[in-house]
Amino acid sequence: MLDQQKITILYCRLSNEDQSDQESNSIQNQRTLLTTYAQSHGYNNIKVLVDDGYTGTNFNRPGVQEGFELVKQGLVGTWIVKDMSRFGRDYLTVGQYTELIFPSFDVRFIAINDGVDSAVGDTDGFTAIRNLFNEWYPKDTSKKVRAVLRQKGMSGQHIGKPPYGYQEDPERKGYWIVDPEAAAVVAHIFDLSIAGKGPDQIARHLEKEQVLTTRAYYAKRKGKPLPDKPHHWNNNSIVGILERREYTGCTCNFKTYSKSYKLKKRIPNDEKDMFILEDTQEAIVPKVVWDRVQELRKNKRRPVKAQRQGLFSGLLFCSDCGSKLHFATCKSFDGKQDHYVCAQYKSGRGDCSAHYIREDVLREITLERIQAVNAYVRQDVEHFREEWLRCRRKDQERSIRDGQKRLKQAKKRLDDLDRLIQRLYEDQVLGNLSMERYKKMSAGYESEQEQLRLEIADLEGWVNQQQEMDDNLDSFIALVNKYVDVTELNQTIVNEYIHKIIVHAPDKSSGHRVQKVEIVWNFLEEVGIPSLPTILNIQKTLKAQKTA
Ligand SMILES: [Zn+2]
């Protein structure tokens, strides 16, 4: 039954990483397990091969190479390991040996703990190899791949109809092209929002400009009669447009989900669970503008009684409790009493102190800082760019590099699998491989390829996104050039420049009222610029105020 002339190889491997935590994998343990197994199953002519301190990610190991040499000389009958990962963690090569080389030299391969035995059949064997493959994948990637797998519209094809502003590409189904006339209106709506107008105001503004509503526009295009009140925009359609991510040029599928296939109700998905692929069509709205509008929409500005709203409403935050500062206005002749207080202050009944700050003071210091930033950036744009990139990159660089490296690996692996499938085919044609086995193996490899393709698309999207952050720098420099000689602030300028302002409680210990205010710029969020520390951290000394 067993060819006792031939050698039985018991192969043990331990890498340095394995040593620390896995006593069960110690060489001694493997040796004992394998020897016991061999003896109880009637194997003799045993040869134990050991690779101590070698990683399983490649086969450059003296023990395993010695074994392969014996296999090629036709001297080996059986090769036994404790589990697949002891043999190797490189799926591709493992597959080549266990599925092609060993069978062709009539070597029976056994991985005891994985239930793999080539003489018994490969049903479990292939599963084990696939498990190995999973092990080889970084955990988070497989999670990502799974998230992407749910989604069929992977290629950047849209699932739904194009929104107002786009039209279906007549040449490619599922792709969109810009509809210039409607796109201009979309861009206009975003501009109005950046200028501080709410949906209601935008709707009225468009009506005044006699802009056709979306419904009227479609009717006109189809040559149908216009609906009643063709310029009467309603707030919901404005909100719908402002929240549409696709205007930035991306594909965004999976925006909603249902809890069960039995339930009809669609629930909005979290952003992280949506399927977003950048740059699938021409953008109508730059990404930074879109992001800014979402920020603004989060800080919905409620008009105060006096029908006036603060220039900084929604942008000011309390340094102590993190709440927003509310705008308040008092009747006075010169309007100087416009001010902000912490939302938790509640006229002294809340949990926080007032953090009182006057609007005109903020207006003055903000303008001053914007002018200073402009001057700094313009004085030496290249230096500023380098500085910015240096800070930004320090954290990012590694991960971008890792992403690119992984991308390269995945692409190479994809090619390797192509070659392997080709080789399988040849083996099948030459009669080295049964049709059944060929089908099973090629199906396995192809499904792995599919997974790799998804991962590649995912990684590419991520790398692009990282690179897009660099575009933020260009946006900021463009902004600086746009407002070269800004002498007065308005809502648009404030919204374009400022992400938020953190207001500290005044310190009166010096006898003066000293209040610290931190400005966080748009586009440069969370990036500290060493040469600009004073700009991010400013102080204003005021005379003691009765009102504070
Ligand atoms: Zn507070």
Boltz pocket constraint, residues with backbone or C-beta under 6 A from the ligand:
constraints:
  - pocket:
      binder: B
      contacts: [[A, 318], [A, 319], [A, 320], [A, 321], [A, 322], [A, 323], [A, 342], [A, 343], [A, 344], [A, 345], [A, 352], [A, 353], [A, 355]]
      max_distance: 6.0
